[in-house]
Structures are given as C-alpha cells and as structure tokens.
C-alpha cells in the first residue's frame, strides 16, 4: 500500500517513546497515520518476541480496518503480518484482561457475557418488578397540571418507559464509578435523616410484592431521594439476575478489568511488559474507566499515544464517554502535543462551513456555557502536491435551505432532489443523514415508494451470532467426527430454517434424535457416512425403525445430509479459512451471512497464523467465543460491519449522523436541523429527555445521575440541588448536538444540502447554529458576487 505522509503526519511518525496526544480533524488520515506508526514500532526491532504494540479503538469495524492496514505496512517492511501487535476495542481489551484471570475478580472460568438485548430484557424485568411494588411512585414527579385521568394514563403508558431510562442511566453510571449495589446501598444509608423519611414513605410494606422483597429488607435503613432509591433497587435486582446466570454485561467487563489491574501488581506488570506501547484511536470518546485502564497499563513512565478529535465526541448521551478526558490529557505536563489539521476529504467551501461553525460556537454562541463545545484546530486543505488533493471547489453545490418545511414536505423535497440527481450520477456516492432512526425509517419508506434504490444503514439486522454458531458446530463435529451427539447437532444446524415451521421442526427433532442414538441402534457414525461392503445400507437401517409414512422424507433428508458431511470431512484437510468458506457455501444463502463467513474465515486464518500449534478444537473455541456474544471483542459486532460507501455508488445510503461517523460521501443531505433535534440550551428549545408530564421540566435521568455523583463525592455531605442537573444536561446536550452537526457537515466531499422542518406540531424553528451558518453563507456568496 502506498502511503506518503504529509509534514504533520511525519511529526507524529517520529514518535519513539513517552506520552503523546494528537488532535486530528475529520479526513486527516489518522487511521493511516496510526497504523503506520504501529507498523514502525513493530518492525523497529525494539520489541521482544513476546511483546506487542496494543492498538485500542472505538468500534469493531475499526478493529478490522486497523489490523488490515497495520498488517499491510508490516508486510511492506518484509515481516509477517498479524504478529507483534494486537488491535482491540475497549471491550475486547477488557475481555482479554478478565478472561486471563477471571478468579481475580470473582468470576468462574466459564463466565458468560450477555449482549445488549439480553441485558435490556433483564433490566426491564427488574424495572417492572419495581413498578408493580410502587404503583403510585410517579405521583411525586408528575406535573400538577395533569388531571386524574391524564395521570392514570401516564402511570400506565409513559412512566414505565421513563423508569427504565432512569434505571439504565443509574446502572451505567454506577458501574463507571465502580459502585456495586452493596456499595451504593451503603452510601445511601449514610445520607441525612431528612432523605430517609422520604424514601421510606415510598417503600411502604403494603406496596411491596414478592418480586421486590430485597427492597423491603432495607425499608428501615436511611435512604436518599426517591429517585435514587428506585435506581438502586432496580440495579440490585439486575445484578442479582446476572449473578444467577453466571454472567456479566459489557459495563461489568470494563469495571472488572480495571479492578483486576488494581488488585494484582504482578499481573499488572506482566501486561505492561506484554504491551510496551499503547496507541489509542478515537480518544475523544473515552470514558473515565477507559482512561484509567490505559493509564494503568501504560504506567507512570509508559508509552501512550492518544489520537482523537474532541469536536467529534458525539456519544455522551448514550455512554459515559466525555471529551474532557482527552482535553485534560493534552494539557498534562510531559505530554507532547501534535496536530493533524490537513484534510483532503472535502471542498474548500465545505471546510469553510465547518470551520465557521467552530468559530461561531467559540465566540458567538448565545449561551456562554456552550462555547467550549467545539475547539481548534481548524480543518486545513492538503498542501500542494499531496496525493489526496481536495476536490475541486464548487460553492454553488452547498445549499443551506431557508424554506420552512413540514416534516412531510421536507421528505418530499429531499426525495424529489434525489430523483433528479441520481440518473446523472450513477458512479457517485450519496447519503441522507437523519438525526434519529425513526426519521431515517421515514426516508427509506419515501425512497422505496418512489422506486429509488437505497441502502439502510440504521438499526443492525445482521446475524453474526447465528452464522458463527452454525460454523462452530460443524467444525466442532469435524474435530471429533465419530461423535453421534455432534453429528445430530450438525443436522439441526443444517435444518435450522425448519424452526419457523412447527411440523418441519418436529421432523427435524425426530431425525436428530435418531442420529444421536446411532451407536445404540447397532450402527456407528462411520457406518452411516461411509458404509462398507457387507454392512447394512441406509435404507436397511431406516426399515428397522418402522418409519411408516415418513420413510421417504427421512431417507431423502439423511441421504442429502450424508453427502454434505462427506464433503465437509474431505474439506477438513484444507487451511481453516478455506474450510470455513467451503462450509459457508453449503450452510448459507443470504449475502449477509456469506459476508460474515468471509470475515470469520479471515479472523480464523489470523488466529491460526498467530498460533501455529492450534488445530480444529482450538479454532472451534474461537468461533464459540464469537457465538457467545464475545464476538463483539473480535471485530464482528452486530453494530459494526465495516460499511463502505464506495460499494453503493448510485444508491442512496440512509443513516443517522451517529452511524455516519468515520464515513464520507460525494453528496450529503443533512435533514431536520431544527431546534428540537439540535437545541442550543435557549429558553425556547425543547429537549427530548425532558418529558412533558414531569414537573418543572425535570430531566429525571440527569437528576438521578447527579445524585449518584453527589453520593460518590459528598461522603455524607449533601451536594445535590434539584433542577441543577437538568440545567447542566441542557448545556451538555446542546454541546453534543453542535458536535453532531459538525460531524454531519464533514461527511460531505463535494456537495452538501442542509434542511429543517417545523416538527409535527408546527412549532419548531431552525436550529440556532443552522441560522448562523446560513447567514455566513449568504454573506460570503454576496461578497463573491460583488467581486465578480
């Protein structure tokens, strides 16, 4: 691969040791730069055979991207790829740490990791139990303007959802603060007496159901505000449910990884030796725990490079990430600060628009507390002679549409525009970026209604776990081909589509039981697969089972299955990646499943290259890890599929702005930029987290999290003032949405169209930053016309 570093990239590549922070603008080539740096460190000769460069990145698709690029750079230098470095997400790294020493943090060797869906269901069950025990708990928070009929409706249809949101926020934050339910309970019990009475009033024994006896045990104990006590109760039940399953969730995994490093100095030093260099990508999205884990691993005088862009920190609403961690790191004594300001992605006009957003935010935003949302450096064009020059500037292809659309009118305008544009631009890429999934779904429906080809990049629909599990079961059998139980399991895998048909599933189950009993029926697996002369045939064996009307179906099914298994046994001698692809051709028909199989083949080939002594049993274990939700740690998460816009030229990609981060298109439509989707913390703005039925416009999630933080800091002294957290959350959310707008603008290479709508009630206004950008653009265009 050809990589000619720019002057600023060369400054980063001169790194040899110590701590370095790199601010990288959108499109600056930070992935290439960090990959080249990793390869240089790997091939420098400074690493021992049992040492690796550790690369930590944000999402699973980036894991695959980094591994591929580092491998290519390493090969260019004449060494074998996939050796001397490890690429992980934070969760992948945490898994590596905990899996090596699970007993250190109180886990069994066979501990399980539940995915987000299972965790959400457990949390909802705990929330429902609490709601049944406290049917009128909402009354302390409901607006006094609601009549009894409306209150009853809110209790039934709105309050349960909000309780789940608050509980989720409390659980997430408690784990980031490393507070177990028992430790949180202890902090609650140390609060002043005035709060005890309030909590006890909400926890009257007459309200308690058997599902929440654990809460009743603490009725007599002192407690804090009702909101916090609710969060603790659901958290405690949630963790008990995980413990019952012998499982942890993803947040537990990160918390326990740090705990393991803190508990065992010898283990910590061993890992520091193993990973003498740590390179962190997307550092603006690090959480407190992520920073602590990497700081602990690097040690006081260690080698730690952090690359990120605080202006692209857009995950605070969903996670405990905070760009302030990276900003503080950049100011630490001894940290060498570098910049990657040059970007060849966009035209000068689009870069000017993004840069103006930075300047306006820092100097003119109407809410002073929000002015720190965006920071320097500006995006600069590539220098003369750069191999990736900026596209030819076309100011007339930047449109900030002033027209007031209704939501339906905005959809119609965007679809009409695409219908005109697509026929003449079949070799270009285009995306419609929506602020939320629901709006994205509406765009997809409108495009399909017009017969325009589109690609949904919204919620994930991939079947990674099932595909990995199917392959794992077949390879597990091939590692022990004489096992009737494993053969029966493979038959079920082959016939897994029968699960959708009750009658077909019953037949599949019956045949699988027959295969499982092969040895008991006087036959053996080898007799079934490879019958020798003089032994009973398949038909003879089935005759003896008296199948009656099912004989023909069972015979044909087993005959076809036997043919497949024979082919698979012969393929078992192939290299692991070729074996996986051979199996996939027989097991899968859907393109998505075949794509997953290809990624699994690559992954297993790497694992085999890294562990030459591994045979099928060890490689099967790797597939089993992926099938047990740990797939997320190996670059195969359902959320991240390595999406490449270049594969969808001439089709409209529909995505949220969050999902579009890290991607780019020739033409971008940025929709619904009003003061609801992009508020500025001004009095006329509305905030999605502030529910209309809650008194005083309180953001209960923010209030609960602030109470939790006050518990951590106060040590018995009350630091909490109701409403203050809601005001802070408005500022924080407005800052994040400014960064989201910046990300949306910088997805465009050549053409950008930004629109807004008045909302479903018709009372929304254009977002304040949108108005500022439009004014800037109109004034700039007027000046250029005067000059002409």
Order of alpha helices (4+ residues) and beta strands (2+ residues): alpha-beta-alpha-beta-alpha-beta-alpha-beta-alpha-alpha-alpha-alpha-alpha-alpha-alpha-beta-alpha-alpha-beta-alpha-beta-alpha-beta-alpha-beta-alpha-beta-alpha-beta-alpha-alpha-alpha-alpha-alpha-alpha-alpha-alpha-alpha-beta-alpha-beta-alpha-alpha-beta-alpha
